[in-house]
């Protein structure tokens, strides 16, 4: 009988200890939620003031902001002051988002043109650069 009480006491103590230490087990943290946003620079290569260049911000909620950018070409050639101005505008917009907690996770550029004539030279074109940003939501 004394043996049974001792074994029972050991089992009760072991179970109590297991329950006590398991109460300190931390819950698995859930994966953080993120927001994603895209910033698109559309820079036109059409000369003669016919171009339409824009910086477009859009998010998953469908909110869109558009900002005008300078055109790369005029009737007399490349407009370097517009290229510099566009660089500043895009840098300031990215800086605004980065300072607001967004993180740049990807960027890519592409060029599109419409070929003219048999020579295949381009008369019109655009450069599109996309910046994908994410922000962790707490």
C-alpha positions in Angstrom: 0.0 0.0 0.0 2.8 2.3 0.9 4.4 1.5 -2.5 1.2 2.4 -4.3 1.0 5.7 -2.6 4.6 6.5 -3.4 4.1 5.6 -7.1 0.9 7.6 -7.2 2.6 10.6 -5.6 5.5 10.5 -8.2 3.0 10.3 -11.1 1.0 13.2 -9.8 4.2 15.3 -9.2 5.4 14.4 -12.8 2.1 15.4 -14.4 2.0 18.6 -12.3 5.5 19.5 -13.4 4.7 18.8 -17.0 1.6 21.0 -16.9 3.5 23.7 -15.1 6.4 23.8 -17.7 4.0 23.5 -20.7 2.2 26.7 -19.5 5.5 28.6 -20.4 5.5 27.4 -24.0 5.1 30.4 -26.3 2.4 30.5 -28.9 3.7 30.4 -32.5 3.8 33.9 -33.9 1.5 34.5 -36.8 3.0 35.5 -40.1 3.1 39.3 -40.5 0.7 40.8 -42.9 1.9 43.1 -45.6 0.6 45.8 -47.9 1.9 46.0 -51.4 2.1 49.1 -53.6 3.4 49.7 -57.1 5.0 52.9 -58.4 5.2 53.1 -62.2 7.2 55.7 -64.2 6.0 56.0 -67.8 8.5 58.2 -69.7 7.6 59.0 -73.3 10.1 59.2 -76.1 7.8 60.9 -78.5 9.2 64.2 -79.7 7.6 67.5 -80.4 5.6 68.0 -77.2 3.2 65.1 -78.1 4.4 62.9 -75.3 2.6 62.1 -72.0 4.9 61.0 -69.2 3.5 60.1 -65.8 4.4 58.7 -62.4 1.6 56.5 -61.2 1.2 55.2 -57.6 -1.3 52.4 -57.0 -2.2 50.0 -54.2 -4.4 46.9 -53.7 -7.3 49.1 -52.5 -7.4 50.7 -55.9 -6.2 54.1 -54.9 -4.3 55.7 -57.7 -2.2 58.9 -57.7 -0.8 60.4 -60.9 1.9 63.0 -61.2 3.1 64.5 -64.5 6.7 63.9 -65.6 8.8 65.8 -68.2 9.2 64.4 -71.7 12.5 63.1 -72.9 12.4 64.7 -76.4 11.5 68.0 -77.9 11.5 69.0 -81.6 15.2 69.8 -81.2 16.3 66.6 -79.4 16.9 65.2 -75.9 15.7 67.3 -73.0 18.3 66.6 -70.4 16.7 69.0 -67.9 13.5 66.9 -68.0 15.5 63.7 -67.4 17.1 65.3 -64.4 13.8 66.6 -63.2 12.2 63.2 -63.6 15.0 61.6 -61.6 14.4 64.0 -58.8 10.6 63.5 -58.8 10.9 59.7 -58.8 13.6 59.8 -56.1 11.5 62.1 -53.9 8.5 59.9 -54.2 10.5 56.8 -53.4 12.1 58.6 -50.4 8.6 59.6 -49.2 7.4 55.9 -49.2 10.7 54.6 -47.7 10.4 57.1 -44.9 6.8 56.0 -44.3 7.9 52.5 -43.6 7.7 51.0 -47.1 10.4 48.7 -48.4 11.5 48.5 -52.1 11.4 44.8 -53.0 11.7 44.9 -56.7 12.2 47.2 -59.7 12.3 46.6 -63.4 12.4 48.6 -66.6 11.2 47.9 -70.1 11.2 49.8 -73.4 8.4 49.7 -75.9 8.3 51.2 -79.4 6.2 51.1 -82.5 8.5 50.3 -85.5 8.0 52.4 -88.6 8.8 51.5 -92.3 10.9 48.7 -93.5 14.0 49.7 -91.6 12.4 48.9 -88.3 13.5 52.2 -86.7 11.2 53.5 -83.9 9.3 56.7 -84.2 7.6 56.5 -80.9 8.5 54.8 -77.7 8.1 54.6 -73.9 10.3 53.6 -71.0 8.3 52.0 -68.2 9.9 51.4 -64.8 8.0 49.7 -62.1 8.9 49.8 -58.4 7.2 47.3 -56.1 7.1 48.2 -52.4 5.8 46.4 -49.3 4.9 47.5 -45.8 4.5 45.2 -42.8 1.3 45.7 -40.9 1.3 45.2 -37.2 
